[in-house]
Amino acid sequence: MEMIPVDSSNLAAIGYNAENGTLKIQFNNGRAYEYYGVPESEFDNLLNASSKGQYANQNIYKAYSQSEV
């Protein structure tokens, strides 16, 4: 999965697999999580959010199943 570096105080990079709806978030602390069943529109919204950390906190973290990778 291609990871896109982002300008964020908490997130380092994000990536998305459209075939299976998996969103990957790499944090600045080195940890990474995958979120499952994420619509592509949600990835686009995250990528374009002015505050990616705030958007992810409000719309991603608790809304989708996840696992640390």
Order of alpha helices (4+ residues) and beta strands (2+ residues): beta-beta-beta-beta-alpha-alpha-beta
